[in-house]
Amino acid sequence: MKKILSFVLMLFCVHITYSQKAETKNHYIGEKFGGGIIFYIDETGEHGLIAAPEDQTNSIEWGCMGYYVGASFLTDGKKNTALIVQKCGKRTAAGLCASLTKGGFNDWYLPSQSELNLMFQKADKIGNLSGGVYCSSTEYSQRENKNNCWCQNFGKEGKQFFWDKKRKFFVRAIRQF
């Protein structure tokens, strides 16, 4: 009888342990998690991207007008943000995101061109997004252009385009999990 009880208890512990591990993989788009709202999950189900629950501003410049920063990563906003802050300072869209502490997290950054597009695609799940123009952390690098960054109109079409760094943009920070 003791052996049976020990065996049942061991099975129960294994079940609880497995269930707790399985729960960490069951994230979903639109879930409130990690200080914001999940809008992308990778194939493992354990990692993805989180948008802050609200815009950080509706009127800030990308910064560094007339200066090529080299923040041209299409898929890595974290690297772009670090470059922008290093070369242009914190009074920029990237600096605003890098300085953000939200939900107990301080690793927020300005999304890259492709990360911003992923946000647009899941805007209905994120909620509270403007129909205005959001800037990405990706610098427009064609012909060594020094005055433009990639943006996206969050209106119906979601058109991506490059625009002057001195324009005032909406900004929504993101973070990885």
Buried (B, 14 or more C-beta within 10 A) or exposed (E): EEEEEEEEEEEEEEEEEEEEEEEEEEBEBBBEBBBBBBBBBEEEEEEBBBBBBEBBEEEBBBBBBEEBBEBBBBEBBBBBBBBBBEBBEEEBBBBBBBEBEBBEBEBBBBBBBBBBBBBBBBBEBBEEBEEBBBBBBBBBBEEEEBBBBBBBBBEEEBEBEBBEBEBBBBBBBBBBB
